[in-house]
Amino acid sequence: MESGASRIRVAAARQAFDVVRSRAPRDVEVTAIEDGVDLAGVDFLVPPSGDAEFADLLPGLDRLAVVQVLSAGTDWIEHRVPPQATLCSARGARDAPVAEWVLGALLGTSSGLLASARDRVWRSGHLTDLGGWTVLVLGMGSIGRLVESRVRVLGTEVIGVASHAHDDLHGVQELADLLPRADAVVVLTPLTDSTRGLIGTAELAAMADGAVLINAARGPVVDADALLAEVGTGRLKAVLDVTDPEPLPDDHPLWSAPGVLSITPHLAGDSPLGHARAAALAAEQLVRWCAGEELHNIVRQGSL
């Protein structure tokens, strides 16, 4: 902490404000961003989650020392954080609701619930056993491990894929061989330069007929045009919490594509408990920083 003799000032988004203020050291001033605050005088910032317009206000804030976001992903703000400030994520806080969303997408697909929800006529159909499926998880981090633990109870086979092969995980270079084996491909990888467009025309073409792509990561990890081509014919199915572009325009063809079973508006991690854990993490980080202790979940260390 580099605060000199001046009082430490914190600005927190309303969703985290009460928790951060209640746990802040006595001599720390905490203000809700929505009440109006001079960002130039802020040391520790907890910004509104995913607010790219707010992120545009950050360059040039020379006093800012820590930016603690309330989301696991930081791609929306990384390029706007001043170089002297340390950026931290809320990795882990929202793992459970995202894993539950993925489980819902898998069960909704295998049971026929999602397909039937789009029908307006009584037609014959069939369900499949999720326990007989093979699910490929691309981006096998903490959320992927939670998904694995939940579906293995049902007897589902899980193939974990990481950036590089290690332990029980395959590397992305093996995708061409692994994708044809999967009944479902779950995308959980963060958006980086190396993952943008990672699932493109070739990868989607390698998926088996009737397989489902489930994206709970970031829209641009999947090539939008290639996805639309596959779900537009109905060869592949998709359940999406994220899209490219986002928000998805009301007239976008993905909404009515035959293979798209459901689109939710980037809400997979936004449960009450997820919000609460993210706010508690932000408060803990403030306490640690004020005490001169090492921060958790550092995405980029500041230059101070």
N, C-alpha and C positions, 0 to 999 in steps of 0.2 A: 504494500500500500504506500503510495506516494501522495500524501495529503498535505504535508507541511503543517502550518499552524492553523489553516482554515478548517471550518467545519465540513465534515463529509456530507455530501448531498447525494440523495438517491431519487431517481424517478422511476416509478413502476407502473405498468399497465394496471388498469382497474381490477382485472381478474386476479392479480397477485398482490395488490396494494395492501389489503388488510393483513394478510399473513406476513408480508415483508415488514410492514410497520410494527406489528406486534412483537417481532423477534429482533428488530434492529437494536443495536447498542444505544444507550441512553443519549449519547451526544450526536447521534446521526439524524439528519433531517430527511424524512421520506415524503415525497409528494406524488400524487396520482397524476400520470401523464395527461389524462383526460381533463383534469382541472386547470391545465395550463401551467407550463413550467419553462423556465429559460434553460434550454438544454446546454448552453455554453457554460453553465455553472455546475453541471452534473458530473459526479465521479463514477457512479455505479448506475447502470441503466438496465431495466427489465422491460423491453419493448413489447408492444402488442404483437401477438404471434402472427407471423406471415404477412405483416403489413409492409408491403414494398414501398408504398408512398412515404411512410414514416421513416423507413430505412434511408431514403434519399436525403433526410435531414442530418444524417450523421457525419458525412465528410466535413472536415474542418473543425470538429469539436476537439480542441487541443487538450482540454482538461480530462476528458473521458478516459477512465482507466479500465473499466470492465463492462462488457455487454453480455448479460446472461439472458438468453432467449428461453422461451417457454415451450419450444418445440424441439424434437430430435433433429430435424433437418435445419441446416443453416444456410443453404444455398441462396435463399432469398435476401440475405443480409450480409454475407461474407464480404462481398466486393465493396460495401459501403462503410464498413467499420474502419475508423481512423487507425493508422499503423501503430500508434502507441498503445492502443487498447487491446486487452485480451478478450477473445470471444469464446464463450462457453455455451454448450448445448444443454438441453434437458433430456439427454439420452437416458433411457430407462424409465422415465416417469410415465410414459404413455404406452409402454410395451404391451401391457395386458389388454387394453381396449382394441389396439390394432390387431393383436393375435385373435381376439374374439371376433372382430370383423372378418378376418380371413377365414376363420372357422365357419362363420355364418355363410360366407360366400361359397365355401366348399360344400357345406351341407345343403344350401339352397340350390346348388347346381345338381348335386348327385340325387337329391330327392325329387327334383322336378318342381319345387316350389317357386323358384324364380321364373322359370319358363311359363308355368301356369299363371303366374300373376300378370303376365302380359297378354294372355289369351282372353278372349271374350266369348268363346264357344266351348262346348263340352266335346272334348276329343280324346281318343284313346292315347295313352302314353305309357311310359314305363320309368321306373326309378332304377338307380344302380346303387350298389353298396359302396359307400366311401371306404369301408374297410378293405375293399378289393382294389382300390386305386393306388397308383403311384403318383406322388406329388413331388415335383421338383421345386425347391425353394432357392431362388436366386438372391443372394445376399443373406447368408446364414449367420446373422448376428444374434443379439439377445431376443429380438422378436421372432426370428426364424426358429430359434430353439424352443420358444414357447409354443409356436404352431406345431412343431414336431412333437412335443410332449403331449399335446392335446389329441392329435390325430393318430398317434401310435396306439393310444388306448383303444381305438376302433379297429386296429390291425392294419392301418394304412402304411404303405412303404414310403419313406421319405428319402429323397436324394438332395443333399445339401451342396450348394455351390457357392464358393467364395472367389475372391479375386485371384487367389493362388491356392493350389491344392495343399492341404495340410491335415494331419490327423485323419478324421473320417470324412473330410470335405473334398469335393472335386474342385478343379480350377475352371475359370470361364472358358479357357481354351478347349475344354472338353464338351462344350454345349452342343456342338453338332452331333455328337454321338449320344448324348443324354436326352435331348429334347424329344426324339421319337418315342421314348419309353414312357413319357409322362402323360397321365390323364389330365393333370392340372399343372400349370406353371405359375408359381406365386412370386411376384416381383417385390422385393423388399430392399433393394440396394439403394444407397444414397445417390443423389445426382451429383456427378463430378464430370470433369472433362473426359474421363475414360469410360464412364457409364452412359453418357448421353448417346442415345440411339443404339444402345447395346443390343436391344431386341429389335432387329430390323427385318427386312424382307427375307433374308436367308434363314434366320432363326425361326420366324413364324412359319415359313414354308416347311421347316423340319419338324414342326409339331404334328402330331397325329390328327387325322380327321376327327372332328368332334371334341377335341381337347379344349380346355378352357384356360384362358389367360386371366389371372387375377392380379391387378396392379394396385398395391397399397403403398407405393413408394413415391415416385414423382412421374408425372406424365411424360416428360421428354426422355426418360429411360427407354421408352418404347417409341419406335418410329411411327408417327401418327398416320401417315399415308399408307404405310404397309399394313398397319392394323386395320384401318378402314377397309382396305381391299379384301382382307381375309374374313372379317366379320360381316362385310357387305354381302358376301356370297353365302354366309352361314356355314362355311367350312369349319371355322373356329368359333368358339363362344368366348365371351369376355364378361367379367365383372370388374368394374372400375371404380375406385375411389378418387383417382387422379386422372387428369386428361391433359392433352396438349392441343389447343390452348386451354387455359384455365383462368377464369370460369369458362365453361363450355357454352358457346352461344346457343340460344334457344332453337335456332334453325339448323344447328350442326347435324350432318347426316349420321353421326354416331348414335344419336338418340333413337333413331328408327331403324338402325341396321339390324338385319335378321338375327345375327349372332350375339348381339349385345343383350345380356340378360338383366343387367342393372347398372346404373351409374349413380353413385352417391357423391355429394359435393365436398370432397376432401374433409371428411369428418371422422375418419376411422379412429383417431386417437383422442377425440374430443368428448370423452365421458366425464362425468363429475369427479370420479376418483382420479382420472388422468389429469384434469385441471388442478385438483388439490395437490397431487404429488409434484407437479411442475412448480406450483407456487411455493410449496414447502422447500423444494430444492433451491429455488431462487433465494429464499430467506436464509437457508443454510449457507449458501455461497457468500452472501453478504457478511454473515457472521465470521466466516472463515477469512475473508479478505480483510475485514477490519482487525482481525487478530494476527494478520500477517502469515496465515497458514496457506498451504497449497490448495488451489482450486481444483474441483473435479471437472471432468468432461471438457477439458480445454481443446478447442478446435484449432485455434491459432493464438500463439503467445504474443502479447504486445511487446513493443520494442523498449518500453520503459525499464 
